[in-house]
Amino acid sequence: MDKPAIYWLEKSVENVKEQTAVPQEPAEFSLKAIILPLLAIIVGMIMVILDSTVVNVAIPNLVQYFETDLKTIQWTVTGYTLALSAVIPLAGWLTDRFGAKRVFLFTIAMFTLGSVLCSIAQSPEQLIIYRIIQGLGGGMVAPIGMAMVFRLAPPERRGSIMGMLGIPMLLAPALGPVLSGWFIESLSWHWIFLINLPIGIAAFILCIKFLPDTDRGRTPALDLLGMILAPIAFSMLAYGVSEGGTSWTSATTLTGVIVGGVALILFIIVELRHQNPLLELRVFKSSDFSRGIILAWVSQVALFGAMILIPLYLQQIKGYTALETGLILLPQALASGVGMPLGGRLFDKIGARPLAFVGLGIISGALFILSSITAETGLGLIITALVMMGLGMGLSMMPLNTHVLNAAPRKLVGRVTPLTAAAQQVVVSFAVAGLTGFLTSRIADNTTSTEPTAIVHGLVAGFNDTFFLAACIALFGCLLSLILRKPKPMPEEELQNGDKPDPAMMMGH
């Protein structure tokens, strides 16, 4: 699941401040007053959160069903994450322009439509296009929903109310793969998307009936050129990275890298010159921010890139079913749920550097274990590595993201969350495209004949090489964490009105 997208910027809270009715007197607040609006938002959000975790388990089945290869099917994940990155920064502007309730309803409808289209896809190309439609809708559901809940709850109750949202956020990564496996094994892969139809209809009806009416706010200038250049840059670079797994000198690789690189340079120039940029790149002037976010990117490449490989290994080499794969992945999600609150408490006492060092060290150790697995490796060792990955992620991710927010210049802090949320989706798309491309290439290089034993050997060697690459990336991140330093505290008066992040909002980031 995509966690930074759930943590919403304070600017979005301002966007709905005048749009959402809240009790005037904190003493008169009653949970019953917001339980139905809260339920409406949760139903819509959990549909999107679950969807971000179900496809990984289904990839081997999709490859087989469509009679295609992994490099093609991985674009169902890459295209989805790139679509998320494209719309996350637009949520604030659209909320200003059309109102939070209207935009939330539209995104629920669009995500549900994309899910239905995915369930009837007849080719890999159709599935990729429909997943992009899903992503364009799903990218705004969580941030807008979180901002609306944030305003519905009075300040003294925000922690407990936002904590209610934390339950489905923690459960979704655990339940998503299991539900996906059950649908695939008992019914078919179509149901991992089709199940969103009744949930989406229920969410739409609940939102129409119970969400407070919203008004339009003042609309800032829209960065149209940035909107055009960003998808071109990131999608072409992802394509180049994917092709680079086979050959970095091929025409397709060079085309993707060159076109994407030029578009990225133009995008950076436009963003630095625009008064209201799509992504606030001026924040990189802070060395503490730059160190923190680069380290976060490195860890995301290793972690999320490897997470798409594990279901492939379990099903292709170990021969587990989709449901068994989902159950085997369950301890990783549970370990992450244990590590997150622990990391949050320790962050307040010791800061991000030791937690990032330990967390990434645990992740790199787990990936080094996975780089030596064979077809005969016992399930106990695999689960041990998965628990280590989950614990390492829980210990390091939240402290790193919080460190990045703390390191941002105070006058720009309200613009940091859309940047980090969108950037994570781009980095995940690069990781998936790059590591699956590398895996495909290494399997081909290590498969010497069409004999069954040679094919198995090629598969095992390909996975070992790819996990080893991910382990090296994680180890590099572990060493890179040593350059982190505690951001210098800024005077409170330097904060712009409404820029200070509320601690309750940290839980989803």
VEXDREN-2710 file (C-alpha; in Angstrom, 1 decimal):
% VEXDREN-2710
k/r/px/py/pz
1/MET/0.0/0.0/0.0
2/ASP/1.0/3.5/-0.6
3/LYS/1.4/5.2/2.7
4/PRO/2.7/8.7/2.0
5/ALA/-0.4/9.4/-0.1
6/ILE/-2.5/8.8/3.0
7/TYR/-0.7/11.5/5.0
8/TRP/-2.1/14.7/3.6
9/LEU/-0.7/18.2/3.6
10/GLU/-1.9/20.9/5.8
11/LYS/-2.8/22.9/2.6
12/SER/-5.5/20.3/1.9
13/VAL/-6.8/20.8/5.4
14/GLU/-7.1/24.5/4.7
15/ASN/-8.9/23.7/1.5
16/VAL/-11.7/22.0/3.4
17/LYS/-11.6/24.2/6.5
18/GLU/-14.5/26.3/5.2
19/GLN/-16.1/23.4/3.4
20/THR/-16.8/20.9/6.3
21/ALA/-19.1/21.6/9.2
22/VAL/-17.6/20.9/12.6
23/PRO/-19.0/21.3/16.1
24/GLN/-18.4/24.8/17.5
25/GLU/-17.9/23.6/21.1
26/PRO/-15.4/20.8/21.8
27/ALA/-17.4/19.9/24.9
28/GLU/-20.4/19.1/22.8
29/PHE/-18.6/16.8/20.4
30/SER/-20.0/13.3/20.1
31/LEU/-18.6/10.5/18.0
32/LYS/-22.1/9.7/16.9
33/ALA/-22.2/13.0/15.1
34/ILE/-19.4/12.0/12.7
35/ILE/-19.6/8.2/12.7
36/LEU/-21.6/8.0/9.5
37/PRO/-19.4/10.5/7.5
38/LEU/-16.3/8.6/8.9
39/LEU/-17.8/5.3/7.8
40/ALA/-18.4/6.7/4.3
41/ILE/-14.8/7.8/4.0
42/ILE/-13.3/4.6/5.4
43/VAL/-15.3/2.4/3.0
44/GLY/-14.0/4.4/0.1
45/MET/-10.4/4.5/1.3
46/ILE/-10.1/0.8/2.3
47/MET/-11.1/-0.2/-1.3
48/VAL/-8.1/1.8/-2.7
49/ILE/-5.7/0.7/0.1
50/LEU/-6.5/-3.0/-0.4
51/ASP/-6.1/-2.7/-4.2
52/SER/-2.5/-1.5/-3.8
53/THR/-1.6/-4.9/-2.2
54/VAL/-3.6/-7.4/-4.2
55/VAL/-1.9/-7.3/-7.6
56/ASN/1.5/-8.5/-6.6
57/VAL/0.2/-12.0/-5.7
58/ALA/-1.7/-12.1/-9.0
59/ILE/1.2/-11.4/-11.3
60/PRO/2.2/-15.0/-12.0
61/ASN/-1.5/-15.8/-12.9
62/LEU/-1.7/-12.7/-15.1
63/VAL/1.4/-13.7/-17.0
64/GLN/0.0/-17.2/-17.6
65/TYR/-3.6/-16.0/-18.4
66/PHE/-2.5/-13.5/-21.0
67/GLU/0.4/-15.6/-22.3
68/THR/2.8/-12.8/-22.0
69/ASP/6.0/-12.1/-20.1
70/LEU/6.9/-10.5/-16.7
71/LYS/8.3/-7.3/-18.4
72/THR/4.9/-6.6/-19.9
73/ILE/2.7/-7.5/-16.9
74/GLN/4.8/-5.4/-14.5
75/TRP/3.5/-2.3/-16.2
76/THR/0.1/-3.1/-14.5
77/VAL/2.0/-2.0/-11.3
78/THR/4.3/0.6/-12.8
79/GLY/1.5/2.3/-14.8
80/TYR/-0.7/2.3/-11.7
81/THR/1.9/3.9/-9.5
82/LEU/2.8/6.5/-12.2
83/ALA/-0.9/7.4/-12.4
84/LEU/-1.0/7.9/-8.6
85/SER/2.0/10.2/-8.8
86/ALA/0.4/12.3/-11.5
87/VAL/-2.8/13.1/-9.6
88/ILE/-1.6/13.3/-5.9
89/PRO/-0.3/16.9/-6.4
90/LEU/-3.6/17.9/-8.1
91/ALA/-5.8/17.0/-5.2
92/GLY/-5.4/20.4/-3.5
93/TRP/-6.2/22.4/-6.6
94/LEU/-9.2/20.3/-7.5
95/THR/-10.6/20.6/-4.0
96/ASP/-10.3/24.3/-4.2
97/ARG/-11.9/24.4/-7.6
98/PHE/-14.8/21.9/-7.2
99/GLY/-15.1/21.2/-3.5
100/ALA/-13.8/18.3/-1.4
101/LYS/-17.1/16.2/-1.5
102/ARG/-17.5/16.5/-5.3
103/VAL/-13.9/15.5/-6.0
104/PHE/-14.1/12.6/-3.5
105/LEU/-17.2/11.3/-5.2
106/PHE/-15.7/11.6/-8.6
107/THR/-12.5/9.8/-7.6
108/ILE/-14.5/6.9/-6.0
109/ALA/-16.5/6.6/-9.2
110/MET/-13.4/6.7/-11.4
111/PHE/-11.6/4.1/-9.3
112/THR/-14.7/1.8/-9.4
113/LEU/-15.0/2.2/-13.1
114/GLY/-11.3/1.4/-13.6
115/SER/-11.7/-1.7/-11.4
116/VAL/-14.6/-3.0/-13.5
117/LEU/-12.7/-2.4/-16.7
118/CYS/-9.7/-4.2/-15.3
119/SER/-11.9/-7.2/-14.5
120/ILE/-13.0/-7.5/-18.2
121/ALA/-9.6/-6.8/-19.8
122/GLN/-8.9/-9.0/-22.8
123/SER/-5.2/-8.3/-23.3
124/PRO/-2.2/-7.1/-21.3
125/GLU/-2.4/-3.7/-23.0
126/GLN/-6.0/-3.2/-22.0
127/LEU/-5.3/-4.2/-18.4
128/ILE/-2.4/-1.7/-18.2
129/ILE/-4.6/1.1/-19.6
130/TYR/-7.4/0.3/-17.1
131/ARG/-5.0/0.1/-14.2
132/ILE/-3.9/3.7/-15.2
133/ILE/-7.5/4.7/-15.0
134/GLN/-7.7/3.1/-11.6
135/GLY/-4.6/5.0/-10.4
136/LEU/-5.9/8.3/-11.7
137/GLY/-9.0/7.8/-9.5
138/GLY/-7.3/6.1/-6.5
139/GLY/-4.5/8.6/-6.1
140/MET/-6.8/11.3/-4.7
141/VAL/-9.1/9.1/-2.6
142/ALA/-6.9/8.7/0.4
143/PRO/-5.4/12.2/0.7
144/ILE/-8.8/14.0/0.3
145/GLY/-10.5/11.5/2.6
146/MET/-7.9/12.0/5.2
147/ALA/-8.1/15.8/5.0
148/MET/-11.9/15.6/5.4
149/VAL/-11.7/13.4/8.5
150/PHE/-9.0/15.7/9.9
151/ARG/-11.5/18.6/9.8
152/LEU/-14.5/16.6/11.0
153/ALA/-12.7/15.7/14.2
154/PRO/-12.1/18.5/16.9
155/PRO/-8.4/19.1/17.7
156/GLU/-8.6/17.4/21.1
157/ARG/-10.0/14.2/19.6
158/ARG/-8.0/14.0/16.4
159/GLY/-5.6/11.5/17.7
160/SER/-8.3/8.9/18.5
161/ILE/-10.3/9.6/15.4
162/MET/-7.3/9.4/13.1
163/GLY/-6.3/6.3/14.9
164/MET/-9.6/4.7/13.8
165/LEU/-8.4/5.2/10.2
166/GLY/-5.1/3.6/11.1
167/ILE/-6.8/0.2/11.7
168/PRO/-7.7/-0.4/8.1
169/MET/-4.4/1.0/7.0
170/LEU/-2.5/-1.5/9.0
171/LEU/-4.8/-4.4/8.2
172/ALA/-4.9/-3.8/4.4
173/PRO/-1.3/-4.9/3.7
174/ALA/-1.9/-8.0/5.7
175/LEU/-5.3/-8.9/4.3
176/GLY/-4.8/-7.8/0.7
177/PRO/-2.5/-10.7/-0.4
178/VAL/-4.6/-13.2/1.4
179/LEU/-7.8/-12.0/-0.2
180/SER/-6.1/-11.9/-3.5
181/GLY/-4.9/-15.4/-3.2
182/TRP/-8.3/-16.7/-2.1
183/PHE/-10.1/-15.0/-5.1
184/ILE/-7.5/-16.3/-7.6
185/GLU/-7.7/-19.9/-6.2
186/SER/-11.4/-20.1/-5.5
187/LEU/-12.7/-18.0/-8.4
188/SER/-10.4/-16.2/-10.8
189/TRP/-8.1/-13.2/-11.0
190/HIS/-10.9/-11.1/-12.3
191/TRP/-12.5/-10.9/-8.8
192/ILE/-9.5/-9.0/-7.3
193/PHE/-10.8/-6.1/-9.3
194/LEU/-14.6/-6.9/-9.6
195/ILE/-15.0/-7.0/-5.8
196/ASN/-14.5/-3.2/-5.9
197/LEU/-17.8/-2.7/-7.7
198/PRO/-20.1/-3.4/-4.8
199/ILE/-17.7/-1.7/-2.4
200/GLY/-17.4/1.4/-4.7
201/ILE/-21.2/1.6/-5.1
202/ALA/-21.7/1.4/-1.3
203/ALA/-19.0/4.0/-0.7
204/PHE/-20.6/6.4/-3.3
205/ILE/-24.0/6.1/-1.8
206/LEU/-22.7/6.6/1.7
207/CYS/-20.7/9.6/0.7
208/ILE/-23.7/11.2/-1.1
209/LYS/-25.9/10.7/1.9
210/PHE/-23.6/11.4/4.8
211/LEU/-20.7/13.6/3.8
212/PRO/-21.1/17.3/4.6
213/ASP/-21.8/19.5/1.6
214/THR/-18.8/21.5/0.5
215/ASP/-18.2/24.8/-1.2
216/ARG/-15.6/25.9/-3.7
217/GLY/-12.5/27.7/-2.5
218/ARG/-10.2/30.2/-4.1
219/THR/-8.5/28.5/-7.0
220/PRO/-4.7/29.1/-7.5
221/ALA/-3.1/29.1/-10.9
222/LEU/-2.7/25.6/-12.3
223/ASP/0.8/24.4/-13.4
224/LEU/-0.4/23.1/-16.8
225/LEU/3.1/22.7/-18.3
226/GLY/4.3/20.8/-15.2
227/MET/1.2/18.5/-15.5
228/ILE/2.3/17.7/-19.1
229/LEU/6.0/17.3/-18.6
230/ALA/5.9/15.2/-15.3
231/PRO/4.1/12.1/-16.8
232/ILE/6.3/12.2/-19.9
233/ALA/9.5/12.4/-17.9
234/PHE/8.6/9.8/-15.3
235/SER/6.9/7.3/-17.6
236/MET/9.7/7.4/-20.2
237/LEU/12.4/7.1/-17.5
238/ALA/10.6/4.1/-16.1
239/TYR/10.4/2.6/-19.6
240/GLY/14.1/3.2/-20.1
241/VAL/14.9/1.7/-16.7
242/SER/12.8/-1.4/-17.5
243/GLU/14.5/-1.9/-20.9
244/GLY/17.9/-1.2/-19.3
245/GLY/17.5/-4.4/-17.3
246/THR/18.1/-6.2/-20.6
247/SER/20.5/-3.8/-22.3
248/TRP/21.5/-0.3/-21.4
249/THR/22.7/0.4/-25.0
250/SER/19.6/-0.7/-26.9
251/ALA/17.6/1.8/-28.9
252/THR/14.6/1.4/-26.7
253/THR/16.6/2.0/-23.5
254/LEU/18.3/5.0/-24.9
255/THR/15.1/6.4/-26.3
256/GLY/13.3/6.1/-22.9
257/VAL/16.3/7.6/-20.9
258/ILE/17.0/10.5/-23.3
259/VAL/13.3/11.5/-23.8
260/GLY/12.6/11.1/-20.1
261/GLY/15.8/12.9/-19.1
262/VAL/15.1/15.9/-21.4
263/ALA/11.5/16.1/-20.1
264/LEU/12.7/15.9/-16.5
265/ILE/15.2/18.8/-17.0
266/LEU/12.4/20.9/-18.6
267/PHE/10.1/19.9/-15.7
268/ILE/12.6/21.0/-13.1
269/ILE/13.2/24.4/-14.9
270/VAL/9.4/25.0/-15.1
271/GLU/8.8/24.0/-11.5
272/LEU/11.5/26.3/-10.2
273/ARG/10.1/29.3/-12.2
274/HIS/6.4/28.7/-11.5
275/GLN/4.8/30.7/-8.7
276/ASN/2.5/27.7/-7.8
277/PRO/4.5/24.7/-9.0
278/LEU/3.0/21.2/-9.2
279/LEU/5.8/20.0/-7.0
280/GLU/7.8/22.3/-4.7
281/LEU/11.4/21.6/-5.7
282/ARG/12.9/24.6/-3.9
283/VAL/12.7/22.5/-0.8
284/PHE/15.8/20.6/-2.0
285/LYS/17.9/23.7/-1.1
286/SER/17.8/22.3/2.5
287/SER/20.7/19.8/2.7
288/ASP/19.0/18.0/5.6
289/PHE/15.9/17.5/3.5
290/SER/17.9/16.3/0.5
291/ARG/19.8/13.8/2.5
292/GLY/16.7/12.4/4.1
293/ILE/14.6/12.1/1.0
294/ILE/17.4/10.5/-1.1
295/LEU/17.9/8.0/1.7
296/ALA/14.1/7.3/1.7
297/TRP/14.2/6.8/-2.1
298/VAL/17.1/4.3/-1.8
299/SER/15.3/2.3/0.9
300/GLN/12.0/2.3/-1.2
301/VAL/13.8/1.0/-4.2
302/ALA/15.3/-1.9/-2.3
303/LEU/12.2/-2.7/-0.2
304/PHE/9.3/-2.2/-2.7
305/GLY/11.2/-3.6/-5.6
306/ALA/12.0/-6.8/-3.7
307/MET/8.4/-7.1/-2.5
308/ILE/7.2/-7.7/-6.0
309/LEU/9.8/-10.4/-6.5
310/ILE/8.8/-12.5/-3.4
311/PRO/5.4/-13.7/-4.7
312/LEU/7.0/-14.6/-8.0
313/TYR/9.6/-16.7/-6.3
314/LEU/7.1/-18.4/-4.0
315/GLN/4.8/-19.4/-6.9
316/GLN/7.2/-20.0/-9.8
317/ILE/10.0/-21.8/-7.9
318/LYS/8.4/-23.1/-4.7
319/GLY/5.1/-24.0/-6.4
320/TYR/2.9/-22.4/-3.8
321/THR/-0.7/-21.5/-4.7
322/ALA/-1.8/-17.9/-4.7
323/LEU/-3.6/-18.3/-1.4
324/GLU/-0.6/-20.0/0.2
325/THR/1.5/-17.2/-1.0
326/GLY/-0.8/-14.6/0.6
327/LEU/-0.7/-16.5/3.9
328/ILE/3.1/-16.7/3.8
329/LEU/3.3/-13.0/3.2
330/LEU/1.1/-12.3/6.3
331/PRO/3.9/-12.3/8.9
332/GLN/5.8/-9.6/7.0
333/ALA/2.8/-7.3/7.3
334/LEU/2.3/-8.1/10.9
335/ALA/6.0/-7.5/11.7
336/SER/5.7/-4.1/10.0
337/GLY/2.6/-3.3/12.1
338/VAL/4.7/-4.1/15.2
339/GLY/7.7/-2.1/14.0
340/MET/5.8/1.1/13.1
341/PRO/4.6/2.2/16.6
342/LEU/8.0/1.1/18.0
343/GLY/9.8/3.2/15.5
344/GLY/7.5/6.1/16.2
345/ARG/8.2/6.0/19.9
346/LEU/11.9/5.6/19.5
347/PHE/12.1/8.5/17.0
348/ASP/11.1/11.0/19.6
349/LYS/13.9/9.8/21.8
350/ILE/16.8/9.0/19.5
351/GLY/16.0/10.6/16.1
352/ALA/16.0/9.1/12.6
353/ARG/19.6/8.1/12.1
354/PRO/19.9/5.1/14.4
355/LEU/16.5/3.8/13.4
356/ALA/17.3/4.2/9.7
357/PHE/20.6/2.4/10.2
358/VAL/19.2/-0.5/12.1
359/GLY/16.0/-0.8/10.0
360/LEU/17.9/-0.8/6.7
361/GLY/20.5/-3.1/8.2
362/ILE/17.8/-5.6/9.0
363/ILE/16.3/-5.2/5.5
364/SER/19.6/-5.7/3.8
365/GLY/20.3/-8.8/6.0
366/ALA/16.9/-10.2/4.9
367/LEU/17.6/-9.6/1.3
368/PHE/21.0/-11.2/1.5
369/ILE/19.3/-14.3/3.0
370/LEU/16.9/-14.3/0.1
371/SER/19.8/-14.0/-2.4
372/SER/21.0/-17.5/-1.4
373/ILE/17.7/-19.4/-1.4
374/THR/17.2/-22.3/-3.7
375/ALA/14.3/-24.5/-4.8
376/GLU/14.9/-26.6/-1.7
377/THR/15.0/-23.8/0.9
378/GLY/12.7/-24.4/3.8
379/LEU/9.7/-22.2/4.5
380/GLY/11.0/-21.3/7.9
381/LEU/14.0/-19.4/6.5
382/ILE/11.9/-17.6/4.0
383/ILE/9.4/-16.5/6.7
384/THR/12.3/-15.4/8.9
385/ALA/13.5/-13.1/6.0
386/LEU/10.0/-11.8/5.5
387/VAL/9.6/-10.9/9.1
388/MET/13.0/-9.2/9.1
389/MET/11.9/-7.1/6.1
390/GLY/8.6/-6.1/7.7
391/LEU/10.3/-5.2/11.0
392/GLY/13.0/-3.2/9.2
393/MET/10.4/-1.3/7.2
394/GLY/8.4/-0.6/10.3
395/LEU/11.4/0.7/12.2
396/SER/12.8/2.9/9.4
397/MET/10.0/4.2/7.1
398/MET/8.0/6.4/9.5
399/PRO/11.1/7.9/11.1
400/LEU/12.6/8.7/7.7
401/ASN/9.4/10.3/6.5
402/THR/9.1/12.3/9.7
403/HIS/12.7/13.4/9.5
404/VAL/12.1/14.6/5.9
405/LEU/9.1/16.8/7.1
406/ASN/11.1/18.1/10.0
407/ALA/14.0/19.0/7.7
408/ALA/11.9/21.0/5.3
409/PRO/12.1/24.8/5.4
410/ARG/9.2/26.0/7.6
411/LYS/7.7/28.2/4.9
412/LEU/7.5/25.3/2.5
413/VAL/6.5/22.5/4.9
414/GLY/2.9/22.6/3.6
415/ARG/4.1/21.8/0.1
416/VAL/6.3/18.9/1.2
417/THR/3.8/16.1/1.5
418/PRO/2.5/16.1/-2.1
419/LEU/6.2/16.1/-3.2
420/THR/7.1/13.1/-1.0
421/ALA/3.9/11.3/-1.8
422/ALA/4.2/11.7/-5.5
423/ALA/8.0/11.0/-5.5
424/GLN/7.5/7.7/-3.7
425/GLN/5.1/6.5/-6.4
426/VAL/7.6/7.4/-9.0
427/VAL/10.4/5.7/-7.2
428/VAL/8.3/2.6/-6.7
429/SER/7.5/2.5/-10.4
430/PHE/11.3/2.7/-11.2
431/ALA/12.0/0.0/-8.7
432/VAL/9.4/-2.4/-10.1
433/ALA/10.4/-1.7/-13.7
434/GLY/14.1/-1.9/-13.1
435/LEU/14.2/-5.0/-10.9
436/THR/11.7/-7.0/-13.0
437/GLY/13.7/-6.0/-16.1
438/PHE/16.9/-7.1/-14.4
439/LEU/15.3/-10.4/-13.2
440/THR/14.1/-11.2/-16.7
441/SER/17.6/-10.5/-18.1
442/ARG/19.4/-12.6/-15.4
443/ILE/17.0/-15.6/-15.9
444/ALA/17.7/-15.5/-19.6
445/ASP/21.4/-15.3/-19.1
446/ASN/21.5/-18.2/-16.5
447/THR/19.2/-20.6/-18.5
448/THR/21.5/-22.6/-20.7
449/SER/19.0/-25.0/-22.2
450/THR/15.4/-26.0/-22.3
451/GLU/15.8/-29.0/-20.0
452/PRO/13.6/-28.7/-16.9
453/THR/16.6/-28.8/-14.5
454/ALA/18.3/-26.0/-16.5
455/ILE/15.2/-23.9/-16.5
456/VAL/14.8/-24.3/-12.7
457/HIS/18.5/-23.4/-12.3
458/GLY/18.1/-20.3/-14.5
459/LEU/15.1/-19.2/-12.4
460/VAL/16.8/-19.7/-9.1
461/ALA/20.0/-17.9/-10.3
462/GLY/18.0/-15.0/-11.7
463/PHE/16.1/-14.5/-8.4
464/ASN/19.3/-14.8/-6.4
465/ASP/21.1/-12.2/-8.5
466/THR/18.1/-9.8/-8.3
467/PHE/17.7/-10.2/-4.5
468/PHE/21.5/-9.6/-4.2
469/LEU/21.2/-6.4/-6.2
470/ALA/18.3/-5.3/-3.9
471/ALA/20.4/-6.2/-0.8
472/CYS/23.3/-4.1/-2.0
473/ILE/21.0/-1.2/-2.6
474/ALA/19.6/-1.6/1.0
475/LEU/23.2/-1.9/2.4
476/PHE/24.1/1.3/0.6
477/GLY/21.1/3.0/2.2
478/CYS/22.2/1.7/5.6
479/LEU/25.6/3.3/5.2
480/LEU/24.0/6.4/3.7
481/SER/21.9/6.8/6.9
482/LEU/25.1/7.7/8.8
483/ILE/25.2/11.1/7.1
484/LEU/21.7/12.0/8.5
485/ARG/21.8/14.7/11.2
486/LYS/19.0/16.2/13.3
487/PRO/17.5/19.2/11.6
488/LYS/18.1/22.5/13.2
489/PRO/15.0/23.7/15.1
490/MET/13.3/26.7/13.4
491/PRO/11.7/29.5/15.4
492/GLU/8.0/29.0/15.7
493/GLU/7.2/32.4/14.2
494/GLU/8.8/31.4/10.9
495/LEU/5.9/29.0/10.3
496/GLN/3.3/30.3/7.9
497/ASN/-0.3/30.2/9.1
498/GLY/-1.5/26.6/8.8
499/ASP/1.8/25.2/7.8
500/LYS/2.7/23.3/10.9
501/PRO/1.8/19.6/10.5
502/ASP/-0.4/18.1/13.1
503/PRO/1.2/15.1/14.8
504/ALA/-2.0/13.1/14.3
505/MET/-1.5/13.3/10.5
506/MET/1.9/11.5/10.8
507/MET/0.3/8.1/11.3
508/GLY/-0.4/7.6/7.7
509/HIS/2.8/9.0/6.2
END
